[in-house]
Amino acid sequence: MAGKKYSKTKLEKFKKSIQAKLTDVSGDLDDIKENLDTNTHGKSGLSQDSVYSLHMADAGTDSYEREKGFHFMNRGTDFHKYLNQALDRIEDGTFGICKVCDELIPEERMIEVLNATKCVQCKESEKLNLR
């Protein structure tokens, strides 16, 4: 490891930002879950009989909206998990250190992507399959 780390003050600032984002994400997940519950218990229920009582296009739209809701729920749940892992990295002293090159990830990147585990160069290399 390069031995570089963020100061305790900066780590505390990141921690507060992550906790605020976790609160936002939790609220979003609750809203999505409530919307999914409402849609699946209303006229767009999952029972086969409800499909026949609607026009095929309406049933397709309802199905699409439900699928989209589940996608957003999965995505939000994953983001929530990654934010919690970032909090764990703050606690164990590895927050902001690239998992590939062991260099300190620039503060600008950490502010924009609170759950980042790789510096920009290593992430780009990964996307281009260079590593």
C-alpha positions in Angstrom: 0.0 0.0 0.0 1.3 3.5 -0.8 0.7 4.6 2.8 -1.5 7.5 1.8 -4.8 8.0 3.5 -7.5 10.6 3.9 -7.3 12.7 7.1 -9.8 11.9 9.9 -11.6 15.2 9.2 -12.1 14.3 5.5 -13.1 10.7 6.4 -15.7 12.1 8.8 -17.0 14.4 6.0 -17.3 11.4 3.6 -19.0 9.4 6.4 -21.6 12.1 6.8 -22.2 12.3 3.1 -22.5 8.5 2.8 -25.0 8.4 5.7 -27.1 11.2 4.1 -27.1 9.3 0.8 -28.1 6.1 2.6 -31.1 7.9 4.1 -32.1 9.2 0.6 -31.7 5.7 -0.9 -33.7 4.1 1.9 -36.5 6.6 1.3 -36.4 6.0 -2.4 -36.5 2.2 -1.8 -39.5 2.6 0.5 -41.3 4.7 -2.2 -40.6 2.1 -4.9 -41.7 -0.8 -2.6 -44.9 1.1 -1.8 -45.6 1.8 -5.5 -45.0 -1.9 -6.3 -47.3 -3.0 -3.5 -50.0 -0.6 -4.7 -49.7 -1.7 -8.3 -49.8 -5.4 -7.6 -52.8 -5.1 -5.3 -54.8 -2.8 -7.5 -56.4 -3.3 -10.9 -53.1 -4.6 -12.2 -52.9 -7.6 -10.0 -50.8 -10.6 -10.8 -53.7 -13.0 -11.0 -54.4 -14.4 -14.5 -58.1 -13.2 -14.3 -57.0 -9.6 -14.1 -55.1 -9.8 -17.4 -58.3 -10.8 -19.3 -60.3 -8.0 -17.8 -58.0 -5.4 -19.2 -57.0 -4.6 -22.7 -53.9 -6.4 -23.8 -52.0 -3.1 -24.1 -53.0 -2.1 -20.6 -51.8 -5.5 -19.2 -48.5 -5.1 -21.1 -48.0 -1.6 -19.7 -48.8 -2.8 -16.2 -46.3 -5.7 -16.6 -43.6 -3.3 -18.0 -44.1 -0.9 -15.1 -43.9 -3.7 -12.5 -40.7 -5.0 -14.2 -39.3 -1.5 -14.2 -40.1 -1.1 -10.5 -38.3 -4.3 -9.7 -35.3 -3.2 -11.7 -35.2 0.1 -9.7 -35.6 -1.8 -6.5 -32.7 -4.1 -7.3 -30.5 -1.2 -8.4 -31.3 0.8 -5.3 -30.7 -2.2 -3.0 -27.3 -2.8 -4.7 -26.4 0.9 -4.2 -27.4 0.7 -0.6 -25.2 -2.3 -0.1 -22.2 -0.5 -1.8 -22.7 2.6 0.4 -22.6 0.4 3.5 -19.5 -1.3 2.3 -18.0 2.2 1.9 -18.8 2.9 5.5 -17.0 -0.4 6.4 -14.0 0.8 4.4 -13.9 4.0 6.4 -13.9 2.0 9.6 -11.1 -0.4 8.5 -8.9 2.4 6.9 -9.2 1.3 3.3 -11.6 4.0 2.1 -10.4 6.0 -0.9 -7.6 3.6 -1.7 -7.7 2.0 -5.2 -8.1 -1.8 -4.9 -6.0 -2.3 -8.1 -3.0 0.1 -7.8 -3.2 0.9 -4.0 -3.0 4.6 -4.7 -5.2 7.2 -3.1 -8.3 7.9 -5.2 -8.6 11.7 -5.9 -10.9 13.5 -3.5 -13.0 14.8 -6.5 -13.8 11.2 -7.6 -14.7 10.2 -4.0 -17.0 13.2 -3.7 -18.8 12.2 -6.9 -18.8 8.5 -6.4 -18.9 7.9 -2.7 -18.7 4.1 -3.1 -15.7 4.2 -5.5 -13.2 1.4 -5.0 -10.9 2.2 -8.0 -9.2 5.3 -9.4 -10.3 6.6 -12.7 -7.4 5.0 -14.7 -7.9 1.6 -13.2 -11.7 1.8 -13.7 -11.2 2.8 -17.4 -8.7 0.0 -17.9 -11.3 -2.4 -16.4 -14.0 -1.2 -18.8 -11.6 -1.5 -21.7 -10.6 -5.0 -20.5 -7.0 -3.9 -20.3 -6.5 -5.5 -16.8 
